[in-house]
Amino acid sequence: MAISLNSGLTVAVSRSIRQTPLHNVNLSKSPFSFSCNFSLTPNFSAISASHRSSCVIYSSTGTETPVVSEDTINVLDDVQVFDLNGQGVPISDLWKDRKAVVAFARHFGCVLCRIRADYLAAEKDKMDAAGVALVLIGPGSVDQARKFYEQTKFKGEVYADPSYRSYEALRFVSGITTTFTPGAGLKIIQAYMEGYRQDWELSFEKDTRTRGGWRQGGIIVAGSGKNNITYIHKDKEAGDDPDMKEILNACCVQG
């Protein structure tokens, strides 16, 4: 099918559209409007990755170990995140005694982060069978984390990082130019067609607007062992999900 925008851009959508109910509860209209005066061919699939037959340590770009610096490990050791009950936990404890896939959302109201949550949760049975935990962290308050969990019914664990220190330690990219990109805009169109919705109330809370709205997230695979981060993917733009085979391979799980 094709989508025609009022700017004259026609977008061919190659992925089939699922008939799913609307996700989340805030259906208020976006206060933003977007216009385009260029043409491009979108690709809604994640970045392709070559299949690896054995369990290896690498970044999403294929870089061999180490995937993070010793300085980053030391900073993460002092970062505290909070569970849905408001209990503080050193972030490295999330993978100290187990292997975990840890996803970092751009913020809790982000529509593309809700797609990421479902994208990962779809493989949770495989992770469970391999003893791998699934965790999502968002920059913001515990209350925001609770709302995200209530709206998405995420199958993994959810934590809040109100200090944003984990994002700073992992050096995730930040800026308006990494948020409002043609690729991200097309993914948002696709997300709305599939029934996902941005939570604008969460998106426009002061702390999200002033600090978290422009910083992208990523995904790591870590553990067991506090210093054992075996895979890292840093989003280049909003909605930049890696190939699932990369993540499962880093977990030593067959895709």
N, C-alpha and C positions, 0 to 999 in steps of 0.2 A: 504494500500500500504506500501512499505518499501523503505527506502533510504539506499543505501550502500555507505559508505565513503571509500576513498582510504586507510584508515588505517585498514580496515577490520570490522569496526563497522557497524552493520545493525540496523537501527532504524525503528521500526514499528510505523506508524503514524495512530492514530485512528480517528482523526478529519477529516471530509470531507473537501476537498479543494475547495474554492470558485473560480469561474472564474471571476477574477476582473482585471481591467486594472492596469498597474504599477502606484504606487503612487509616487508623488514627481518628481523632475526634474533631480537630480544628479545621473546619472547611472554609474559613474566611478567605477572601480573595487576596492574592499577593498585592502589596502596595507598589510593586515594581512592574514595569513593562519593558520588554526587550524588543529591539528591532535589528534586522540584519540586512545588509546590502551586498552580500557576497554569496558565493556558492561553494559548496564543499560536499564531499561524500562522507557521511559519518560511518563509524564502525562502532557498534554498541558492545561488541565482544571485548573481553579483557585482553590485555597484551598477551600474545602467544608466547609460549615457552617450550623449549625442547624437553622431551621426556628424559628423565634420568632414572636408570634402572636400580640404582643403589642409593642408600641414604647418605646425603652429603650435606656439607655446611656451605651456604652461599647466600648472597644477597639477591634481590629480585633482578639485578642486572647481570648476574652470573659471577659476581666477584667472590673469590674464595676468602676464607677466614683471614683476619678477624673481620666480622661484619660491623662491629662497633668498637670504638676505642676504649682503652682502659679508663680514660677520664670519664667517658660516658657511663661506664659501669659504676664508677665510684659515685657519680652524681645521682644515678638512679637509686643507689643503695640508701640515699637519704630522702628520697621522695616518698610522700605518704599519699595514698588514695583512700577513699571512703566508700564503704559498702552501703546498701540501701537502708540500713539501720543507723547509719551515721558513724559506724565504727571505723576508726583509722587503721590502715594496714600498710606497712612498708611495701612499695610496689614490687620489689624483688621477691617478697614472700609469695607472690602469686605464682611464681614458677620455681621457688626454692626446692620444693620436694616433689615436683611433678613437671611434666612437659605441658606447655600451654600455648595455644594460639591467642594472642592478645591483639585485638583490633582497637585502633584509636579513631574515634569519630571526630569530624570537624567541629560539630557541636550537637547538642541533644535534639535540637529542632530541625536539623538538616534532613531534607527528603532523601538525598543520596546516601546518607548514613543509615537510613532505614532500609534501603536496598542492600547496603553492605551487611547489615545485621541478618537479613534473610538469606543473603548469598552464602554466608558462613554457616548459619543455622541449618541450611539444607544438607550440609555434610557432617552434622554433629553426630549422627549414629556411627559413622566411620571413626570419628575422633574418640567417641566413648569406647568403642571396641578396642582402640589402641591405647586407652588410658590417657588421652590428651584432653585437657580442659579447654573450654571456650570462654573467653573473657572479652568484654567490651568496656573501654574507658572513654569517658567524655569530659571535655573541659567545662566545668560549671559546678553547680551546687548539688547537694544530695537531693534536694527537692526536684531539681530538673532531671536527675537520673531516675528518680521514682516515676515521674511522669512519662519519661521515655519508655521505661520498662512496662508500665501499665498500658501504654498505647501500642507498643510493638509486640508484647508478650514474648520478648527475646528469650530463647531457650538456654542461653548461657548466663554467666555472671555479669553484673553491671556494677561499675565503680565510677565515682566522680573524682576528678582532679581539679579542685577549685584553685589551686596555685598555678596550674599550667606548667609546672616544673618538668613533668615527664615529657611534654611536647618540646620544651626548650632543650632538655638534655639530649633527646634523640634528633634534634635539629630538623624538625619537620618544617617544610617551606611555609612561608607566610606572605600574604599580600593580596591586594585586590586583583592583580593580574593573574593570580593562580586560582581565583574563585570564579570570576566572570570570564570564562573562555568559551569559544564556540563549541568545543567538545562537551563541556559541562552543561551548557545550555541545551544541547540536543539530548543529553542524558536526562535532564529534568523533564523535557517534553515527553520522553519515553516513560519516565517514572509516573507522570500524571496520567498517561494513557493506561497504565497498568493499575491505577487506583491508589497509588501512594500520594501522600500529601505532606507538605511542609507544615510544621507547627509554628505559625508566625508569632504566637504569644511567647513561646520559648525562644524563638530566634531573636526577638527584639527586647529581651530582658537586658538591662544595662550592661552587665558584665560580658554577655555574649557579644553585644554590639561593639564594645570598646576593646575587647581583648581576643575573644575566641572566634569571632565570625570570619576572620580572614586567614586563620592558620589551618593548614591542611593536616590530615592525620596520616595513618599508615597501618601496617600490620607487622608484628614480629612473631617469631616462634622461639620460645625460650624454655630452658629447663631440661632435665632437672639440674639444680645448681644455680645459685644466684648470679654467677658470672657467665652462665652458659646461654648466650643469645646466638642462635644458629641461623637465623634468617631475618632479614629486614626488608620491607618494602616501604618506600616513602612516596606518598601521593605527589605527583607532579601538578595535579589540578584536582578540583572537586570531582568526586566520583571515579577516581583512578584506581579501580580494583585490579589486583594482579590475577593471573591465571590460577585457578584453584589447584591445578596439578603442582604448581610451585609450592603452595602452602602444604598440601598433603605430603609431598615428597620430603619437605623439611621436617615433617612430623614422623617420617618413616611409615606413612600410611599409603596404601595403594589407592589410587584414584579410580 
